[in-house]
Amino acid sequence: MTLALSVELVATIAIVVGVAGAVNGVAGFGFAVVGTMVLAATLDPATAVTFMIIPMFAVNLALVGDLTREELRTCGTRFAPLLVAALVGTLLGMALLDRLPEAPLRILLGLVSLGFVATNQHTVPLPSLPVVSKREFADTPLVVAIVGVVSGVLFGATNVGVQLVAFVRSFDLSHGLFVGVVALVFVGINGLRVGAAGALGLYPDPGLVLASVAAAVPAVAGVAVGKRLRERVNERLRRGVVLGLLTVIGVRLILGGAGVV
């Protein structure tokens, strides 16, 4: 897993992470999905997943700053069980990352991207399970553990945390608080992933680490721009742009993994 840098590749990476950061700043999610999926269409998928870990940590650290000290303390306590369960699953997912062949991994990333679109679009209603209220169901320890571990495995292998995002959204938080809580969860997970990636040998090339650190700069800058635009962009446009982009990327990844393009 190496990264041969060229001027064109450096420029492409800077643009990709900058745009992904802006998307995350506006919508509160999407940095990991957009950044990883676009890079996976160009780079080796496992390299793309690993490369994005440090920029993801930096972006979410910047978004955590939106929480007040009281919100940080309260939300940290409330969502700690979810974070612990997700950390366990994430380590399992990362252990699988370097063992998956490139073509199947590319297809998996494409399917995950389209799955993200399907679960976040509002045009076609999806069936739901009428068991109990969202809040009551989500607050049970067993559900927290299952969601955390399963989501962590997927996140560790693909950088996509759609289940975690959807789970936090089920608590009906305000948009600003929702963005901060999602960032808080992913700061904890990605902080651990940086060390785990080194221990698992996912950073064999020092150039990959340095490039990943450098990519945090345009990523955080993109978030700052997106946060300024957040109140000027309505929810429908936010969702439409992100989901439209991810649909194109998902289809391309699947076709690429299948050898069609």
C-alpha positions in Angstrom: 0.0 0.0 0.0 2.1 2.9 -1.3 1.2 6.4 -2.6 3.2 7.7 -5.6 2.8 11.4 -5.4 2.8 13.7 -8.4 1.8 17.3 -8.8 -1.4 16.3 -10.4 -2.3 13.8 -7.7 -1.4 16.3 -4.9 -3.7 18.9 -6.6 -6.5 16.3 -7.0 -6.3 15.2 -3.3 -6.3 18.9 -2.1 -9.4 19.6 -4.2 -11.2 16.4 -3.1 -10.6 16.8 0.6 -11.4 20.6 0.4 -14.7 20.0 -1.3 -15.5 17.1 1.0 -14.7 19.3 4.0 -17.1 22.0 2.6 -19.9 19.3 2.2 -19.3 18.2 5.8 -19.4 21.8 7.1 -22.7 22.5 5.4 -24.5 19.2 5.9 -22.8 17.9 9.1 -21.8 14.7 7.5 -20.3 13.4 4.2 -16.6 14.2 4.5 -15.5 10.6 4.9 -18.0 9.3 2.3 -17.3 11.8 -0.4 -13.5 12.0 0.2 -13.0 8.2 0.4 -15.3 7.3 -2.5 -13.7 9.9 -4.8 -10.2 8.9 -3.9 -11.1 5.2 -4.2 -12.1 5.8 -7.8 -8.5 6.9 -8.5 -6.3 5.2 -5.9 -6.1 1.6 -4.5 -9.3 1.5 -2.3 -7.4 0.3 0.8 -5.0 3.2 0.4 -7.9 5.7 0.0 -9.5 4.4 3.2 -6.3 4.7 5.2 -5.3 8.0 3.7 -8.5 9.6 4.9 -8.2 8.7 8.6 -6.0 11.7 9.6 -8.0 14.3 7.6 -11.2 12.8 9.1 -9.8 13.2 12.6 -8.8 16.9 11.9 -12.2 17.7 10.4 -14.2 16.3 13.2 -12.0 17.9 15.8 -12.7 21.2 14.2 -16.5 20.5 14.3 -16.4 19.5 17.9 -15.4 23.1 18.7 -19.0 24.0 17.9 -20.2 22.3 21.1 -20.2 24.3 24.3 -18.4 23.0 27.4 -21.7 21.9 28.9 -22.9 20.2 25.7 -19.5 18.5 25.4 -19.8 17.1 28.9 -23.4 16.0 28.6 -23.2 14.5 25.2 -19.9 12.8 26.0 -21.5 11.0 28.9 -24.7 10.2 27.0 -23.0 8.7 23.9 -20.0 7.1 25.6 -21.5 3.5 25.3 -22.0 4.0 21.6 -18.4 5.2 21.2 -17.0 2.3 23.1 -19.0 -0.3 21.1 -18.0 1.5 17.8 -14.4 1.4 18.8 -14.5 -2.4 19.2 -16.2 -2.8 15.8 -13.8 -0.4 14.1 -10.7 -2.3 15.2 -12.3 -5.5 13.7 -13.0 -3.7 10.4 -9.5 -2.3 10.1 -8.0 -5.7 10.7 -10.0 -6.9 7.6 -9.0 -3.9 5.4 -5.7 -5.0 4.1 -7.0 -8.6 3.5 -9.7 -7.7 1.1 -8.8 -7.9 -2.7 -9.0 -4.6 -4.5 -11.9 -5.3 -6.9 -14.3 -6.7 -4.3 -13.4 -3.8 -2.0 -14.1 -1.3 -4.7 -17.5 -2.9 -5.3 -18.2 -2.9 -1.6 -17.4 0.8 -1.3 -19.7 1.4 -4.3 -22.5 -0.5 -2.7 -22.0 1.2 0.7 -22.1 4.6 -1.1 -25.4 3.7 -2.8 -26.7 2.3 0.4 -26.0 5.6 2.1 -28.0 7.4 -0.6 -30.9 5.0 -0.3 -31.2 5.4 3.5 -30.9 9.2 3.4 -33.1 10.1 0.4 -36.7 11.2 1.1 -38.2 10.6 -2.4 -39.0 6.9 -2.0 -40.2 6.0 1.5 -38.5 2.9 3.0 -40.3 0.4 5.2 -39.7 0.9 9.0 -40.2 -1.4 11.9 -43.1 -0.2 14.1 -41.8 -1.7 17.3 -41.4 1.2 19.8 -40.7 4.9 19.5 -37.3 5.8 18.0 -36.1 7.3 21.3 -37.1 4.4 23.5 -35.7 1.9 21.1 -32.4 3.7 20.5 -31.8 4.2 24.2 -31.6 0.5 25.1 -28.1 -0.9 25.9 -28.5 -3.8 23.5 -29.4 -1.6 20.6 -26.5 0.7 21.4 -24.1 -2.2 21.5 -25.3 -3.8 18.2 -25.4 -0.5 16.3 -22.0 0.5 17.7 -20.2 -2.8 16.8 -21.8 -3.3 13.4 -21.3 0.3 12.4 -17.7 0.2 13.7 -16.8 -2.8 11.5 -18.2 -1.1 8.4 -16.5 2.2 9.3 -13.2 0.6 10.0 -13.2 -1.1 6.6 -14.7 1.6 4.5 -14.7 5.0 6.4 -18.5 5.1 6.0 -20.4 5.6 9.3 -23.9 6.0 8.0 -25.4 3.9 10.7 -23.8 5.9 13.4 -25.0 9.2 11.7 -28.5 7.8 11.4 -28.5 6.5 15.0 -27.5 9.9 16.4 -30.1 11.6 14.2 -32.8 9.5 15.8 -32.3 11.4 19.0 -33.9 14.5 17.4 -31.1 16.9 18.2 -31.0 20.4 16.7 -28.9 20.5 13.5 -26.0 22.3 15.2 -25.9 19.9 18.1 -26.3 16.9 15.8 -23.2 18.0 13.8 -21.2 18.4 17.0 -22.2 15.1 18.5 -21.5 13.2 15.3 -18.1 14.9 15.2 -17.5 14.0 18.9 -18.1 10.3 18.2 -15.8 10.3 15.1 -13.0 12.2 16.9 -12.8 9.4 19.4 -13.0 6.6 16.8 -10.5 8.2 14.4 -8.1 9.1 17.2 -7.8 5.4 17.9 -7.7 4.5 14.2 -4.5 6.6 13.6 -2.6 4.4 16.2 -4.3 1.2 15.1 -3.4 1.9 11.4 0.2 2.1 12.4 0.1 -1.0 14.5 -1.6 -3.0 11.8 0.9 -2.0 9.1 -1.5 0.1 7.1 1.0 3.0 7.0 4.1 1.2 5.5 5.1 4.2 3.5 6.1 7.4 5.4 5.0 9.4 2.4 1.5 8.2 2.9 1.5 9.5 6.5 2.9 12.9 5.6 0.5 13.3 2.7 -2.4 12.4 5.0 -1.3 14.9 7.6 -0.9 17.6 4.9 -4.4 16.9 3.5 -5.8 17.8 6.9 -5.1 21.5 6.0 -7.4 21.9 3.0 -9.9 19.6 4.7 -10.3 21.9 7.7 -10.3 24.9 5.5 -13.2 23.3 3.5 -15.1 22.8 6.7 -14.7 26.4 7.7 -16.1 27.5 4.3 -19.0 25.0 4.6 -19.9 26.2 8.2 -20.2 29.8 6.8 -22.6 28.5 4.1 -24.6 26.3 6.5 -27.3 28.8 7.3 -27.6 30.0 3.7 -28.2 26.5 2.2 -31.6 24.8 2.8 -31.9 21.2 3.8 -33.2 20.0 0.5 -30.3 21.4 -1.5 -27.8 20.1 1.0 -29.2 16.6 0.7 -29.6 16.7 -3.0 -26.0 17.7 -3.7 -24.5 15.2 -1.4 -26.7 12.3 -2.5 -26.4 13.1 -6.2 -22.6 13.1 -5.9 -22.5 9.9 -4.0 -24.8 8.2 -6.5 -22.4 8.9 -9.3 -19.4 7.9 -7.3 -21.1 4.7 -6.1 -22.0 3.6 -9.6 -18.5 4.3 -10.9 -16.9 2.3 -8.1 -19.1 -0.7 -8.8 -18.5 -0.6 -12.5 -14.7 -0.2 -11.9 -14.6 -3.1 -9.5 -16.5 -5.2 -12.0 -14.0 -4.2 -14.7 -16.6 -2.4 -16.9 -14.7 1.0 -16.7 
